[in-house]
């Protein structure tokens, strides 16, 4: 005969016993990516269950693994982290023996990472035009071929910027509505957001129609990536007044005023970091100078702060107390947080990183490329440029 159910007194009726408390679900390590997940569930990090992939992100990124200053170590490490965190398929392009040796140093079992062999390397000292014409089996060329052939949705490279741009522009080709592609460089702002400057160096000499196209591409990119419905577009000049600047900026100002963009006028260089505008347009010569000066100033400020915080005992104590704020500041101006600059206007997503990119920068470059693919930025650029006659007239 079963024992009767134990009854509680009225005083203890609404009180839980110690063994009645709810516990958090137990977690187990995924055998594929080694991240923690709930047992008997599909891993949310890599999409694998019982040794096979059941959730496919559908995005493949080709990584030029031999282009950077310290290749292939940062490229391989960044690719492993990106595959684990974002669930994208990675194609590491480069010298196969070196890539296999580097991969063997890291835990990557089950991750969607493959090696695609390339027999040549474009160095930082190579002439972009010579490298493009003669090194047809370079890692950058092979990565571009994978994108052009549909085997990859986008490519990233931390190699020779001029050579990578040449490979992307002539190897992939430009969108039908685009005359010239442009590099879109992100800048942290005082308001905690991000502004985008383009062109940051893809073109040395530009015509007014090219800058109008840059403005349209930058506006579409900002909408797709940062979610702003009507980004504020501005023209970089030597003064806010409409008549200031050279012949190029005055003509571009007139054309942008007639466009459907949310054009707010001219801005000076000091306003790049202000956060009042979202997209800043200029020719590639000026944009690249602004980018390099900003990088140098940021690094100089970090070094000055570091020296000042270590100069005296009291400042060292102050550093210990303000370490969290210092790290937050350094993170905001760290180029590796942004990954790289997308080359807008080419057929296929292309992200170009800094030559000294570390693994964190490579990971974020892959993230940027993935976001561009998911956002359909190229399709939007082609569609909207074809609808704006002012952006394509000579």
N, C-alpha and C positions, 0 to 999 in steps of 0.2 A: 504494500500500500504506500503510495507516494506521500512524502512529508508535506504538510500544509504550508502555503506560502507565508513567510514571515511578515508580520505586519508591523508598521511603525506607529509610534504614538503620534498624536496631533502635533506635539512640539517638534518632532523630528521629521515630520512628513515632507516638508519642503527643503530639507537639508540633504546635500549630496554626501555620500560616504567617500572616503579617500579613493577607493577602488572604482568609483563611478565617474571620476573626472575624465573629460575627453582628452585624448593625447593627439599630438600632431602625427600625420601619416609618416610612416617610416620611409626613409630615402635609401636608395642603393646607387652604387656607381654604375653608370652606363658602360658596358664592356667595349663599346665602339669609340666614344669620344671622351670617356672617363669623367664626364660631368655627373652631378647628382641628379637623380630622377626618381619618380615613384615606381615601385616594382610593378611588373606586368603591364607597363604603359609604354607607349611610343615615346622615345626621348625627344623632348621639345628642342634640344640643341642641335642634334644632327639628323633627326627624322628616322633613326634606325630602331628596329625591334627584332630581337632574336637573330641578329647577324645580317639582316637585310634591310635595304632602304624602303620604307613604306610611305614616307613623305618627301616629295621632290620639290625643291624650290624652283626648279626649272631655269635657273640662271647659271651660266658658265662664264667665268672671267679668266682670260689668259694673262699670265704674269710674265713680263720680261725679267727673268731671274738673273740675268748677267749684266744688267745695265748700270746698277748703282756703284758708288765708290767702294762699298764693302761687300759686294755681291759674292756668292749667293746667300750668305748667312741671313741677313735681314729679310730678304725676299722669302726664303723658305720658312723662317720663323713666323713672319707676318701672315703668310698663306695658311699655315697650320691653324693659327688663332682665328683667322677669318672663316675658314671652313668650319671650325668648331662652333663659333659664335653665330654666324649668319646662315649656315647651312648651304652656302653656295658651292658649286663645283669649281675647282681650281685646276688650271692647266699651267704647270711650271715649264717655261720654255727656256732652254739653254743647253749647256754641255751636260749630257746625260750622266757621265761618271761623277762629275762634281756634285750634281744635284742629288744623286743616289747616296753619295757619302754624307752629304749634309742632312738629308732626310733621315738617314739611319741614326743620327744623333738625337732625334726627337721622337716622342710617342705620337704616331699618326695612324695607327692601325684602324682601318675601317672608314677613315675620313675620305671624302670625295676629292682626292688629290691625285693627279696624274702627271707624268713627265713627258714632254714633247721635245724631242731632240732638235738642237740647232748647232751647227758646227762653227759659227763665227760670232765674234763679239764686237760691238761698236764701243770704242773707248771714248772717254771725255775729250781726248786730244784729236780725235778724228774729225776731218772736215765733214759737216753734215751732207753736202752735195756728193762728195766722194764716197762716203759711207753708204748713202742711199743707192748710188749707182753700182758700186763694186761689191758690197757685202750683202748679197741677196739671200744668203742663208744665215743672217744674223738673228739673234733672239728677238729683236724688235720686228724684223721682217716677218719671221715665222708667226709671231703673235698676231700681227696684222692680217696675215693670210688666214689664220684661224677665224678671225672676226669676219673677214670678207667671205669666207666659205661657209659661214653659218655654224661652225663648230664651237664658236664662243660668241657671247653677246657683247662683250667689251674687253678692253685690254688696259693694263696699267704698266707704267715704266718709270723707273727712277734714273734712266740713262741720259745720254747726251740729248739735251732738250731740242736743239736744232735738228738733229738726225731723226728723233722720234716724231717731231712735227712733220718733217718731210715724208717719212714713211706713212704716217697717218693720212696726210693730205693727198699724196699721190698714190699710195698703195690702197687706201680705202676709198678715196675720192670724196668730194664735197657734196652736200645735199643740193638738189637741183635748184633751189631758190637762194643758195648762199654763194656769194662771190669769193669770200675769204673766211676761213675759220678764225676763231679768236680764243685766247686763253682767258679763263675766268678765275681770278685769284680771290679767295676769301680773306677778309680782314675782320678781326674782332673789334667791336665798337664799345664806346664808353657806357652804353645802355645795356650791355650784356648780350647784344645780338651779334649779327654778322652782316657786313656789307660786302658786295662783290665788285671788283674792279676788272674791267675788260676793255681793251685787249692788254694783257700783261706781257706781251713779247712775241706773239706769233707773227706779227707784221711790223716791219720797220716804217714803211711808207704806206699811208692809207688815204683814200679819197673820202669825200663826205658821205657818199652812198654806203661805203663800207662801215663807217661809224654808226650810221643809222641802223644797219643790219646788226652790228654789235649790240646796240641798245635793245633791239627786239629780242635777240637771242638771250641776252642777259636777263631781261624781264621774264621771259618764259622759263628760264632756268631757275630764277628766284622763286617764281610761283610754284614750280614743281617740287623743289627741294625744301624750301622753307615755309611753304603753305600760305604766303601772303597773297591776298586776292588782287590787290592793286599796288604793286611795289612802286616806290618813288624812284624815278630815273633822273639822274643829273649828269651834266657834262663837266669834266675836269678842265679848268681854265685858270688864268691868273687873276681873275676877279669875278665877282658875282654879277656884275652888270653885263647886259646883253652885248654891248658893243666892244667889250674887252676880249683880248685874245688875238690869235692870228687869223688869217683868211679861212683856214680850215675850220676852226672852232666856231667862227661867226656863221659860216654856211651851215654847219651841222646844227647849231642852235636854232636857226631859222627852220630847218627841215623837221627837227624834233618837235617844235612848237605846233607844226601842222599835223603831226601824227596823232594816233589815238592812244599813245602811251601816256602814263601819268608823269609827264615831264615837269620838273620843278625848277629848271633853269641851271645856271652855272654854280659850281662849288669850287673852292680853293683846296689845295692839297691838304691843309690842316683839318679839313672836314671829312676826310676819308674815314677817320676813326670816331667821328662824332655820333653817328647813329641816326642822324636826321634824314638820311637818304639810304636807299637799299642797293641800287645799281648805279655805278659810276663808270662813265664811258670816256675813253681816251684812245689815242693811237698807240700802237704797240711799243714805239720807242719811248714815249713818256711813261707809259704804264710799267714797263720793265724797270726803268730807273726808279719810279716810285716804290715798286715792290722791293728792289734790292736795298734802297735806302731804309725802308721800314724794317726789313729783316736785320740790317746792321744796327739800327737804333735800338731795336728790341733786345738784341743780344748784348749791346753795350750797357743798357739799363740793368739787365740781369747781372752782368759782371760787376757793375758799380754797387748794386745792392749787396751782392755776395761779399765784396771786399769791405763794405761799410759794416756789415753785420758780424764780420770776423775781426774787426780792427781792435776792439777793446773788450775787456771782460764784461762790462755792462751791456755792450751791444750783443755779445754772444748770449747773455742771459735773455735779452730782449728777443733774440732770434728764436730761442727755445720756446718762449711764450707765444710768439707770432708765427711759428713754423707752418701752421695750417693755412693761415692767410697768405704767406709767402708762396707755398706750393700751389694754392689756388690761382694766385697772380701769374705764376710762371706757366701754369697749364693754359691759361687764357691766351698767352702770346706764343705758345709752343706750336711751331709749324706742323709737328707730327700729329697734332689733334685734328688737323684739317685734311691730312692725307696727301692731297695734291690738287692741281688745277685742272679742271676738265677742258678739253679742247672742243669747243662747241662749233657745230657746223659741218662735221665730217660724218661719213656714213659708217656708223658704228661708234659706240661709246669709247672714248680714249681719255685716260686720266694720266697726267704727267706729274711725277713727284720730284722732290728735291734730290739732288745727287747723293747727299749724305743721309738719306732716309734710313731710319732705324726700323725695327720690326713693327713698332706701334704705328709708324707712319704708313708702312706698307699695308697693314691691316685696315687702317682708315681709308687708304686709297681704294682698296677693294670695296669697302663699304660705300664710298662715294660712287664708284662705278655701278654697284648694285642698285643704288637709289636712282641713278640716272636711267638705268634699264627699266626699273619698275615704273618710274614716272613717265616713261615714253617721251623723253625730252626731245629726241631727234624728230619724232613724228610731229610733235607740236610745233617745233621750229619750222619744219618744212610746210606745214599746213598754214600757219599764221603769217609767215613771210610771203607766201603766194597770194594771200588776201590783202596785203598792204603794198600798193603800188609805190608809195613814197619810199619804201625801204629797198626797192630793187632798181629804181631808176638810176641812170649813170650820173 
